[in-house]
Amino acid sequence: MKKLVALAFVALALAAVPTALAAGGTGVKGKHARIAQLAERFVKHCGTSSTGAPQRCVTFANKALTRLQTLDGKVEQRMATHPKLQTLDTFLQTVIGRLHAWLGSTG
């Protein structure tokens, strides 16, 4: 179950931005809600910090952080032509900050 949630979180994170970019920012709210739901599941299964968390949770968080930072960079590049992506960019920054906090690092 945990592996499924982790894979779903990564898959959704990777799918959210290209879909939003292709649609010019439409549909962002639905993706935003889904990513938030998956993030809640991650906290439920892995805890509120990396201290004492299973190694696979830490590994997953590091991979998710890298991928989300990459996606955020792509969103920021396209915000000039798609202003609606500002909401998604803000949300990605929030999720990235939470992952940094979960891992015990600063960003």
Buried (B, 14 or more C-beta within 10 A) or exposed (E): EBEEBBEBBBEBBBBBBEBBBEEBBEBBEEBBEBBEEBBEBBEEBBBEEBEEBEEEBBEBBBBBBEBBBEBBEBBBEBBEEBEBBBBBBEBBBEBBEBBBBBBEEEE
